[in-house]
């Protein structure tokens, strides 16, 4: 027998190991490129590979969500539960708990900011929580074509649910066509995900040779509090929530979600781009399609524990810098505002940062100063946004799996 070729050997390694190899190769090649002074040339290659991978995921995700949700609802039998309500409650509870953890961490390890050389962010921030919630409602009734084109997942979910409900009264052949279309797009997603190792290689390469980590050293303490709170939520709070529901050791499931969803999300820095990855993982875990086809895109929109932590920690850092006294009730109100604001945060990189001025307004902090805090957020965004997205996205799968298994065993 012939020895298997390189491609066959790589295929037998499994996708996670391939991604790790791509990550390490990106670090090595990036370091060598910087040492040889070839940052520009090598950086272009990294941007191309990473851009193609993330672009493909973002392109296929809206169509995948629309067809899967529509097909799942059209095939749903009367009286069949999809378990969306308990997952939704878990999303909201998890986001609020993350905000409480961030407030506690900010009190225990107070951070201060240096605004020297920091420019205020130029993008407009929401005027208040009312505007954030209004935007969510307007997205729900957006034109379906525009919703697909702009990856507006609230609008996509609403239209898919409406059309899926209408198709429940259609002929068997029509409903079968919807299911076949969903299966075809799912196959395309599998093809795209097969290129994840190359995509991660390109994204890591770009981070090292183009973006780098310069300029974040002076914010090491702030980053330690920020990332520490996210890690605590990921490995302590979320497993505790999972244990309370499943009544069994949650860590095998937690590590699987972090490894197979969190790693990819860390480098794509987009919950929306990670939707196809999460759906593939849910299928691998044997979860019900009628559940995860709705809960995963919904989670990418409203399950924002990492965003709540970012908003809370940076706001508290501004408060400590200005010497403002914070009582318990105000801290609790900040957690509520951060959680609600995070649920309406944009699904793009850095979306949570623009909600910081809204939280700062609780302490009467001037908007110009608040926008400088946003500027600090963009400086540390290489790590902050990556970790935030990894926490958000991996938690989508974790909570979906927890509810699905708890309902089956209950």
Buried (B, 14 or more C-beta within 10 A) or exposed (E): EEEEEEEEEBEEEEBBEBBBBBBEBBBEBBEEBBEEEBBEEBBBBBBEBBBBBBEBBBBBBBBBBBBBBBBBBBBBEEEEEBBBEBBBEBBBEBBBBBBBBBBBBBEEBBBEBEBEEBEBBEEEBBEBBEEBBBBBEEBBEBEBEEBBEBBBBBBBBBBBBEBBEEBEEEEEEEBBBBBEBBEEBBEBBEEBBEBBBBBBBBBBBBBBBBEEEEEBEBBEEBBEBBBBBBEBBBBEBBBEBBBEBBEEEBEEBBBBBBBBBBBBBBBBBBBBBBBBBBBBBBBEBEBBBBBBBBBBBBBBBBBBBBBBBBBBBBBBBBBBBBEEEBEEEBBEEBBEBBBBBBBBBBBBBBBBBBBBBBBBBBBEBEBEBBBBBBBBBBBBBBBBBBBBBBBBBBBBBBBBBBBBBBBEEE
